[in-house]
Structures are given as C-alpha cells and as structure tokens.
C-alpha cells in the first residue's frame, strides 16, 4: 500500500458507506497483522475515559481523503498521504475494530524534552493493514 494506491485499494477492499456513497476518509496502517493485533493484546495503553487503546509502538500509515465529495461507488477518488512515526488510537474488541485517530510524535534532540505527542486531524476510519 502506498499513498498513490488509495483509489485501487479502497475499490479492491470494497470500502464504502452502507448507502454506496464514498467514505470521506480511510486510513491504512502499514504493518503486519500481528503488530496491529498486539495493540489490543498488551502493546497498547487503555484509556477508561474514552474506551480507546493507544499503541505503544509507532506506525507508518497512509491516510486517504476523498477528493470528490458527494461521489458514489465506483467514482470515489482519493488523495493519499504517507505519515510516519504515528501512535494509533483504536477501539479494541479482542482485536482492533475501529481506528479512531493517530498521534504524531516529534523526536527531539534535547534529552529533557523527549517526545512531544501531537494529535492529528484524522477522521475516524476502519482498520486496514
């Protein structure tokens, strides 16, 4: 999966809203299934307030955003963007069942500053690896 393959991957995986309209956004986690599954099995931090689990590991993701609002299947066209060093926030149901958002971490050379988490403006999407 690459940022240029959003249209093909979304069509291949049949990722549409139930009324066959195009989803506004979809995010793909560039990792193997076992690493994503591990977020819900000990490699994540559960937040009781939100019911979401934040990954301990950082992932590369491809965020696909709809270019032609109001389009319907099969005319969905997306612009993809590769994002790196992302902590992902998911809802677990044994396995990750919902992708909520991602958090960018900025690495600092200053040892007293460390990593600075920054929430992105991700749109909630399904999980695809």
C-alpha positions in Angstrom: 0.0 0.0 0.0 1.3 3.4 -1.0 -0.2 6.9 -0.9 -0.7 6.6 -4.7 -2.8 3.4 -4.4 -5.7 4.8 -2.4 -8.3 4.5 -5.2 -7.3 1.0 -6.2 -7.0 -0.4 -2.6 -10.4 1.1 -1.5 -12.1 -0.3 -4.6 -10.4 -3.7 -4.1 -11.4 -3.9 -0.5 -14.9 -2.6 -1.2 -14.7 0.2 1.4 -17.9 2.3 1.0 -20.6 3.6 3.2 -23.7 1.3 3.5 -25.6 3.5 1.0 -22.7 3.1 -1.5 -21.5 6.6 -1.1 -17.8 7.2 -0.8 -16.2 7.3 2.6 -14.7 10.7 3.4 -11.5 9.1 4.7 -9.9 5.8 5.2 -6.6 5.0 7.0 -4.3 2.1 6.3 -1.8 1.0 8.9 1.5 -0.1 7.1 2.3 -3.0 9.3 1.7 -6.7 9.6 -1.5 -8.1 11.2 0.3 -9.4 14.3 1.8 -6.0 15.2 -1.6 -4.3 14.8 -3.4 -7.1 16.8 -0.8 -6.6 19.6 -2.1 -3.1 20.3 -5.1 -4.8 21.9 -3.1 -7.6 23.5 -0.6 -5.9 25.8 1.1 -3.5 23.4 -1.3 -0.7 24.0 -2.4 1.7 26.8 -6.1 1.5 27.6 -7.9 4.8 28.4 -11.0 4.2 30.6 -12.5 7.6 29.8 -12.6 7.2 26.1 -12.7 3.4 25.9 -9.8 3.6 23.4 -6.4 2.0 23.3 -3.3 3.9 22.3 -0.4 1.9 20.7 2.9 1.9 22.5 4.7 1.4 19.1 4.8 3.9 16.3 3.4 3.1 12.9 3.6 4.3 9.3 0.1 5.0 7.9 -1.5 6.1 4.7 -4.4 8.4 5.1 -6.7 8.5 2.1 -9.0 11.5 1.9 -11.9 11.9 -0.6 -11.3 14.4 -3.3 -14.8 14.5 -4.8 -17.3 15.0 -2.0 -20.7 13.5 -2.7 -19.4 10.9 -5.1 -20.8 7.4 -5.1 -19.3 4.0 -5.8 -17.4 3.4 -8.2 -16.4 7.1 -8.7 -14.6 7.5 -5.4 -11.3 9.3 -5.9 -8.8 9.8 -3.0 -5.7 11.8 -2.3 -3.3 9.7 -0.2 -0.7 10.9 2.2 2.0 8.9 3.9 2.5 9.7 7.6 5.3 8.3 9.8 6.0 7.9 13.5 2.4 7.7 14.4 0.9 6.4 17.6 -2.5 4.9 16.6 -5.6 5.0 18.8 -8.1 2.2 18.3 -11.1 0.6 19.9 -10.5 -3.0 20.8 -12.9 -5.8 20.7 -10.3 -8.5 21.3 -8.8 -7.2 18.1 -8.7 -3.6 16.9 -12.1 -3.0 15.5 -12.1 0.8 14.9 -9.4 3.3 14.0 -10.1 6.5 16.0 -7.1 8.7 15.2 -3.3 8.9 15.1 -0.9 11.0 17.1 2.3 12.4 15.7 5.4 12.1 17.8 8.1 14.7 17.3 11.5 13.4 18.2 13.6 16.0 20.0 17.4 16.0 20.3 17.0 17.7 23.7 17.0 14.9 26.3 15.0 17.0 28.7 12.2 17.5 26.2 11.9 13.9 24.8 8.9 13.0 22.6 6.1 15.5 22.2 2.8 13.9 21.2 0.6 15.9 18.9 -2.9 14.8 17.9 -3.6 14.8 14.2 -6.8 15.9 12.5 -7.5 12.3 11.4 -11.1 11.3 10.6 -12.2 8.1 12.2 -12.0 5.2 9.8 -11.9 1.4 9.7 -8.8 -0.6 10.3 -6.9 -1.9 7.3 -3.4 -3.4 7.4 
